[in-house]
């Protein structure tokens, strides 16, 4: 009986710690170091719409959306409308995507990224807090701090840039709805890409 209770407690704890954020609930607060070495907190952007983009410079799915110009164009379009766009790398030291901060940032900027900040989450705490599973995976937080979208960038889970024009852009639809003060039609989708390298 003791062993059964211990197993149940362990399972319950595992479920609690593994639980991800929920669309419609407040987005959890966090602070991470930026590429410039300055701490960036979600609370810095109170009253703004925020995108969290999990990224990994070594992932072919991320490379698809940057080398094609898709992600830089989306970043430029929405940051010009006042959206804050935070790219987050949760790759652990020594794993794919964590090539050392200077190298990671050089690659990211070489893609003409137009995010607001590039953040390092090498211990994976924020990635796990949000339940980030893949790169890319995107979250949209509204101006009241409520999570409104969690999932894939678009509807075609491939690493082929030729699929981008044919895909439904979930992130564009979510951001357009949030900026217009409307409900997001597809608020949660299954993200695709490389697994986050915790």
C-alpha positions, -999 to +999 in steps of 0.1 A: +000+000+000+029+023+009+046+016-024+013+022-043+008+056-025+044+066-033+039+057-070+006+077-071+023+107-054+052+105-079+027+102-109+007+132-095+038+153-091+049+143-126+016+154-140+017+187-121+052+196-132+045+185-168+014+205-172+017+232-198+000+265-201-036+267-211-051+289-237-075+313-221-054+314-188-029+341-178+006+335-194+032+326-167+057+353-158+094+348-166+127+366-170+155+355-193+188+370-205+188+385-239+215+382-266+227+416-253+231+402-218+202+422-204+174+405-184+140+406-203+108+399-184+074+392-198+061+419-174+082+445-193+056+443-220+024+448-200-004+461-222+012+447-254+005+417-275+035+393-272+046+364-294+069+337-279+087+318-306+107+287-296+137+285-319+168+264-327+193+276-353+202+239-361+166+228-368+157+223-405+121+233-398+132+266-382+157+271-411+128+266-436+109+295-422+139+318-419+158+310-451+126+315-471+120+349-454+087+337-440+095+343-403+114+376-408+084+389-429+059+379-401+081+395-375+084+428-394+047+429-402+035+424-366+062+443-348+053+473-370+018+470-355+032+472-319+035+434-313+065+423-292+082+392-307+105+372-284+126+344-299+135+318-272+162+291-274+157+263-248+185+240-262+207+228-234+245+235-236+261+211-260+229+202-277+216+211-312+208+248-314+230+258-285+262+267-303+272+293-278+253+325-275+274+346-299+273+320-327+235+314-322+228+351-324+251+355-354+231+328-373+198+342-362+207+377-373+221+364-405+186+352-413+175+389-411+154+381-381+133+410-369+123+399-335+122+422-305+147+401-286+165+368-287+164+351-253+185+322-239+168+295-218+197+270-216+184+254-185+150+249-201+129+263-172+108+286-193+104+261-221+091+235-197+069+261-180+052+268-213+052+231-224+072+240-255+077+208-275+090+217-309+110+243-328+093+263-341+064+266-317+045+298-311+024+313-284+004+345-286-003+365-254-029+393-256-025+428-241-042+416-208-015+389-204-038+360-214-026+332-236-046+332-268-027+308-291-004+278-287+009+257-315+023+255-351+033+284-373+011+269-401-009+239-413+017+220-433+042+201-411+072+199-435+107+212-438+100+222-474+098+259-480+077+253-511+048+244-488+047+278-471+025+296-497+000+266-497-003+265-459-028+282-436-009+306-415-021+299-380+001+325-364-011+353-388-047+343-381-042+343-343-024+377-343-049+393-366-078+382-344-061+393-312-052+427-326-088+431-337-101+421-302-117+390-316-116+354-305-089+332-322-107+307-345-080+280-341-066+287-307-045+255-303-028+234-329-003+206-328+031+222-333+056+205-357+094+206-361+124+194-341+119+184-305+132+211-281+166+199-270+163+201-233 
